[in-house]
Every structure is written in C-alpha cells, then in structure tokens.
Amino acid sequence: MNIETAILVDGIGCARRCVATLSQLRGSMETTRQSRLAGPECFLGRQPIYDGNREIRAYELLYRNNHADGAAFFSNGDQASAEVLLKAFLEIGLGRVSPEQPVFINHTTTLLAMDPIVPPDRCVIEVLEDVEVNPDTIACLERLNRLGYKIALDDFVYSDAQLPFLRLADYVKLDLRALAAAELRSHVKLLKEFGVKIVAEKVETGEEFERAKALGCDLFQGYYLRRPEVLRGRRIPANRLSALSLLAECTNPDRSAVAIGGALARDATLIYGLLRLANSALYANHLEIHSPVQAVSMLGTDRVFRWASLLVLSGCDNSPLGYLGFALQRARACEIVAEEYGRKPQLAYMAGLLSTLDSILNAPLPEIIRPLPLDALFKKAILQREGELGAVLDAVLGYEAGNFEIAARHGFAISRVQSAFWDGVAYSAAMIADLKVLTANSAR
C-alpha cells in the first residue's frame, strides 16, 4: 500500500466528517434561502415625465417591494432611497431603467450629504418636501451643483424660507392635487422668474393636462399620461457584516486599493457587485479584470466608498452566514492548493469565491459569470474547470463532494487538498468572528 493510498484509507473517517460538515452547511443554506428578505428578485417603480408633446424626457424612480405594489410602502426613507439607487444602477441597471433620459431619484437629508453613485448627466437629485432648509442642507445642494448634478424640489409650496433651495433648483414639481387653481397659477408665474423647469405632477385628467400646459408648465407626470410600472431584476444580496467591513476600510484615512480589495475578498457577492459596477455602461472601459484590487483601482476608492455607503444605508439583505462561510472556506482552500503548486493563489482565491455565486444568487453560474468583465481564461476555469486554475478549483470541489480521485488526476496530493480544506474551515470561522466583532463595535 503506497503512502497516498494509506492516507486515503486512514482519512476515510475525516473525509466522512468533512462531507457531513458540507451537507450541514448546504442544508442550512437551503433552509435559510426560503426565508431571505425579498428572495432572488428585486423590484423598482418607474414613472415617465413628459413634455407638452407627450415625449418622455425623464423617469422618476420609485421604491417598490414587489411586483404587485401600486405605491411605495416603507418605514425608513433613507433605506428606501438607498435601495432605489442600488437597484437602478446595479441590480436592474440604468440601461434597462432609462437608456437615454435622466432619472429623478428622491433624496433624504442623509443622502444629500453623500456624493451620488450615478453620474450627473444621468441623475436629477429630487429633494423631498420634508428636507429642512438650513445651512447644512444648503451646503449639500451647493456641493451637488458644483459636481454637475441638477436639483429638483418635490411637492413645492412657496414660502420665503424656501428661497435658498429655489435659487439652487433646476426643476420644481407642483402637485396639482395640493394646489387650488389660483395657487397653481400664482406658483407658475413666480417660478418663471427663477428660470426653473416646472413639472406638473399628479396630472389625472386630460383637462388638467391642457390647463397646466396653458399656464406654462414645462413637464408633466401623472396617471393620465402613464401609471408607474414595476421593473424586475436579480437581487445582489450583500451581507451587512461584509458591507460594514468594507465601509470601515473605505473610511480609513490611509485607505488604499490593496486594503479595500482585501476587504472585498471576504465576500463573493461584494466582488460580484463590484464587478457589476465596473462593468456598468457608465464606467466600463472594456478592460478584463483579474482581481478586486484592479477593479478598485479602475473605479477609484471614492466611488467604491459611495457604493459601500449605500450598501450599509440600505440595510443589505443580511444574507445567512452559512453562505458567506462556505464561500470563504472554498476560496481559502483554492488559494492554498494554488500556492503550493505554483498556480497564482490570488486568482485561485477569487475563482473559489465566485464559484459559490450560484448558491448565493440562486441562478445558474454561467448566467452570473459570463457578463462580468473577467479574463476569458478565468471564466473557463470557473465554468469549465479548464487550465491551471480550473484544475485547482476542480480538485477542491471534488474533495468537498468526497471524490478524492479528482485531486490525484490533476497531480495534487490528496493530503495537501485535505489539509487545505480544513485550513479553509478555520480561516472561514476566524473571518466570520472578525466580522461579528466589527458589527458589534459599529452598533455602539
């Protein structure tokens, strides 16, 4: 009996335990999959804004929790607005939401203090009516104006206190349900002096449309023209623990692409979201990305910080730790095997992490991986187990399934893969513990 066979025979008990561990993890993941916050889909409301000739000039984006919602139902305005931004930009994509026209997105006081993730030529900052006019909010609007963003005032009713906002506005929305005919007329006359575009909203009849147009309103929105529609997309579940860790790294004064890339490497869905961000039509530069660090360098740490802020503000999905732990375990095992056999450990780690996305996103892996801006050989390693990285991933997956012959077929010692697997288990547990400490500290 050679030494490899001896190790295999002596390790049968250990192998059974490792397969049992994996079965428990997968069972836990499958059970919790059914109770996740909003399932694999996400939803976003969209209502067109027309000009006087009934040509669509913009869309207002609206919070929706499911396809049947006819209105927005939420208890936290900050969270709702952050989710709208993430859904529009990443999960559904601006290419589907509004291929050409700008989008109006509601902003609370909290969001006004943040630089938007959407570029200024595609986003109009819609200031909600309950945002208080004070030196801080005025400064926020002035900064957004300097960045090139246009400002819209929602449900506007004139008062002298509103003048600082009005002087910074590009659009003013007037609610036809809230203003009597004489009030509407006087508001339009006043606003013309400020040179803003006037949006008549809640236009519900043809008569209201013609009257608002005759008074001098520039744009129109309401059920008479078109009711809001609900768009569907695939949710990218971001674990709150990982998002907080990423945000902590982004807020470090000495932050670097390397450090932020390391924080991203803790969570497959964060890497997936980052790659979606890098692949967005608004930022894509047709480069193939080989690592999180490269993606961070391409986008810039500031934009990654904005994205991480939105993840935390939106509350994330609190994806079960079973998903995160399982992904970290596989990634670390791939990294160790690759390092021992000279197979680019950083790429092997990323391949192992991304190979778990089918379970996390509840979708076929090819559907998830193929659109990402990854090197073609890297995609083949994940999807077809081809090349040196594919062999590493194949060996680790084979060991997870209790098929020890696969490692030997690729020239890897079974004992090395077994050791890497259990190192991955320990690594995963340590990383989860660190993330829990971070969350506890952030709650203080």
N, C-alpha and C positions, 0 to 999 in steps of 0.2 A: 504494500500500500504506500503510494508516494505521499509526500507531505501535503500536497494540495487536497488529495482525497481524504487524508486524515483530518485536516482542518474542516473539510466539508462534513464528515461524519460526526466529529466532535461538536460541530456547531449546529447540529440539527435542532437541539433544544433552543438555542439562541435564535436561530432563524425562525422557528415557530413563534417565539415570543415577539420577534420583530414584525412578523406578518400579522400577529394578533393586535399589536400596537397600531399598525396601519389600518387594520379593519375597524378598530375603535375610533380612530381619527376620522376615517371616511364615514363611518356610521353617524358620528357626531355632526360632521359637516353636512351630511344629507338631511339629518333631522332638523338642524337649525336653518337649512336652506328654506324650508317651508315657512318659517316664521320671520323671515327677514322683513325689514321695514316696508319696502314697497316692491319686492320682487325684482325680477331682472329688467323690467321695463321702467322707463321714466316718461313723464308727460309734461307738455308745455303748451300754454294757450297762446294764440296769435290772432290779433285783430288788425285788419288793414286800416290805414289812414289815407284818405283820398283827396285829390284836388277837386276843383269845381267841375272838371270834365270827367270825373269819376275814374281817373288814372291813379293807381296805387303809388304813393310817394314814400310811404314808410309803413312799418308794422309796430304796434305796441305788443310787447311780450308780457304774458300773464302767468301767474303761478297756477298750476293745476296738479292735483294729486292722483287723478285717474282719468280715464278717457271719457267718463260719464259726467264729470264736473262741468256745470254750466257757469260756475262762478268760482272765485278763489276762496278757499276755506283754510285759514291758518291762524295761529295764535302768536307767532313771532315774526314781525315784519323783516327784521334783519336776516333771519334764516330763509324766509321766502324769497327775498330779493337775491340773496347769495345763490340759492338753488337755481333761480331763473338764469343767472349769469352762467353758471356751470353747465346747465342743460343746453342753453343756446350755443355756447361756444365749443363745448367738448362732446357732450353725450349725444346730442342730436346734430349739432354743427350748424354754423351760420350759412353754409352752402345750401342747406335744406330750409332753414328758418326764413332766410331772406337773402337770396342770391345777389341782389344788387342794392336794394334800398336799405337805408339806415333803420336801426331798431330803437324804439323808445323803451327804456328799462327803468322801472321805479327804483329810486334810491332813498333809503332812510338816512337819518343823520349819521349813523355809523358808517354806511357805505360811502357817503360823500367824503369822508375823511381818508378813503383808500383810493389809490390810483386804479382805474378800471383795468380789467384784463383784456377787454375788447378795444381795438384801436379806435381813435377819434373819428375817422371817416365812416365808421360803421355803427357808432353808438351815440344816441342822444340821452343825456342824463336827465331823467324826469324826476324833479324834486316833489316829493309828496307834500300834500297840503298841511300836514301836521309837523313839518320840519320848522323849527323855531328860527326866526331871523335874529341872529346875534353875531357878534364879531367872529366867533369860531366858524359858523356855517358860511358867513360871507367870505371869509378867507378860503374856505374849501372851494367855493364856487369860483373865486378868482383864480385859484391854482388850476382847477379843471379847465377854465377858459384858456389859461396860458398853455396848457397841454394840448389845446386844439379841440376840446370837446364842446359841443353845443348843449345849451341848457334849456329845458322845458319846465314850466311851472304848471303843476297839475291842479285841477279844480280851483282855479284862481278866482278870488274875490278881492277887489281892490280895497286897500287901506294904506294910509301913509307909511305904516310900519313895513309894508311890502316893497317899498321903493328900492331899497338896496338890492333885493333879488331881481326886481323888474329891470333894473339898469343892466344886469348881467345876463338877462334871458334872451334867447333866440326864438323861442316858441312860448305861447301862453295858451293853456287849454281852458275853455269856458264850458261849464256843464249846463246844457240847456234845460235840464230838469231843476236846476237850483236857482236859475235867474229868470225873473219875470221879463216880459218883452221890453219894457222901458229900461230895465237894468242891463239887459243884453246890449241894447242899442248904445247906452252910455259907456259901457265897458269897451265895446268895439271902437267907438270914437276916441276914447282915452288911449287905448293901446296903439292905435295907429300913430300917435305922436312919438311912441318909443321905437317904432320901426320893427316890431316883432311880427312873426307869423302867428296868426290867430287860428287855433284849432277848435272848431265847434264839436264837442263830444256829446254822446248820448242823443244823436240825431235818430229819431224813431219814426218819422213820417216824411213823405215827400214834401209836404208843406213846410215842415221845419227846415229841411234841406234848402229849399228855394229861398226861404226868408233869411237864413243865416248867410247864404251866398250873396243875397241882395244887400245885406248890411255891410258886407266887406270881409267876412271870414275867408281865410285862405285855404284851410284844410278841414276835413270833415271825417267824423268817426261815429259809428252807431249802428244799431240793429237794422235801420232802414237800408243801409248800404251793405253791411255784411256782419253777421254774428261772429263771435270768436270761434275759431276751430282749434281742435286739440291735436298736436303732433306727438308722435310716439318715437322713442329712441331706446337704446340699450343703456341701462344704468351702469355707471362705473362705481362700484362700492368701495369707498375709501375708509379704512379703519381709523377711528378717531385717535387711537394711540399713535399710529404711524404718522398721521397728519400733524399731530402736536409735536412729535419728534422732529419732523421736517421743518415746521414753523420755528421751533426753538433754534434749529441750526441756521435758518434763514435770518433770524433776528440777531444772531451773534455778530458783533461789530467786525470781527475778523473773518467773516464768512468767506468761503472760497467754493469754487465749483467742485473741488475734490471732496470737501467736507459735506456739502449738500448732496453730492452724488452718493456718498456713503449712507446718508440718512435715507435716501430714496431706495437704496438697495435692500432695505429691510422689508419692503412690501411690494409684491408683484403688481398690485393694482395701482400703486403710486407710479411705478415705472410705466405701466400701460397708459395711465393718464398723461404722464409727461411726454411719452412718445406721440400720443394723440395731439397734444398741444404743439409739439414740434412739427407734426405733420399737417397741422391746420393750414388751409389755403392762405391764411393771413400771414403766416410766418414761414411756410415751407420754403427751403432753398435747395431742395432736391438732393441733399446730402444723405448718404446712408449712415445711420448712426450705429456705433459699435459699443457704446457704454452710456450709463446715466450721466457721467461727468461730461462727456462730449455734448449731450443734449442740453445740460445746464449751461455749458459754455456758449453754445449756439444761441440759446434763448436769452441768456443773461440772468444773473442771480436775482435781479429786481423783479423780472416777470415771474420767475418761479416763486418768489416770495408772495406776489399778488395771488397766484394760484393757490398756494398753501393757505393763505389767509382766508380765501373763500371756502376752502375745504373745511377748515375749523369753524368758520362762522356758520356754514350750512348745517353743521352738526354731524356731517358724514352719515354713514349708514350703520356704524358700529358693527361691521362685519364680524362674524364669530371668530374668536381667536384660533379655533381649530383650522380655519383656512390659512391664516397667517402663519401659524406654527408649522403646518405641513409644508407650506411653500418655502419657509426659511430652512427647514430641515433638508429638503431636497436640494436647494441651492447650495448649501454648505457642503453636502456630500459630493456634489458635482465639482465644486471648487477644489476640494481636497484630492479627489481622484485625478483631476486635470493637472494639479500642481505636481503630484508625484510622478506623472508620466509625461510632463512637458507639454501640456495641451492648453495653454492660455487660461489660467484659473479664473480671471475676472470675467471673461466671456462665458466660461462654463457656469459660473455662479448665476449670471444673468439668464442663460439658457434654462437652467434648472428652475429659476424663479418664474420665468414667463411660461414654462411648460405646464404650470398649475392653473393657468387662467381659465381653462375650460370649466374646471370645477367651480372657480370663484364667480365667473360671469355667466355660468350656465348656458354656454354656447359652444359650438364646435370650434376646436382650436384653430383650424385653418381660417375660419371666418374672422377670428380675432387677430391672428398674426400677419396674414398676407397684406392687409392695408398699411401696416406700420412701416416707418422708414428705416428698416433694418437691412443689413447686408444680405444678399441673396443666399450666400453660403450659410449664414447664421440661421435664416429661415428654414433652410433644408435640414440643418442639424436638429432643429426643434420639431419640424413636421415629419421629416422622413428618416431621422436618425442617421443622416449621411455625414461623412467626413469625420475628422478627429473629434470635434465637439459632439457630433451625433453619437459617436461610439461611447463617449463618457456618459452622456445622458441615457443611452440605451442600457448601459451596464447598471447604472443606479436604478433605473425604472425596473429592470429585470430583478435586481436584488429586492426591491420593495415588494415585488409580486411573488417572491420566493423562487424565482427561476435563476439559479446560480450559474447555469451554463453560459448565459449571455456574456457575463464578465470575462470568462475564460476564452470565449470565442473572439473577443476583441483584444485579447492579450493582457488582461488585467488579472492580477492575483485576487482570488476570492477573499482572502484575508484582508487585503487592502480596502476593497469595496465595503466589506463588513465593518471594518474599523471606521471608515469614512461615514457610513450610515449612522453609527452610534455617536460619532463626533457631531454629526448634524443634529441629532436629537438633543444633545447637551447644549449646542450652540443656540438652537431654537428656544429652548427653555430659558436660557440666560437673556436672550434678546427680548423675549416677552416680559420677563421680570423687569428689565431696564425700562421698557415702555410703560409698564404699570406704575413704576416709580415716577416717571415723568408726568403721567396723567394726575397722580396724587398730588404732586408738587404744584401743578398748574391750577388745581382746584382750591388751593389755599388762598 
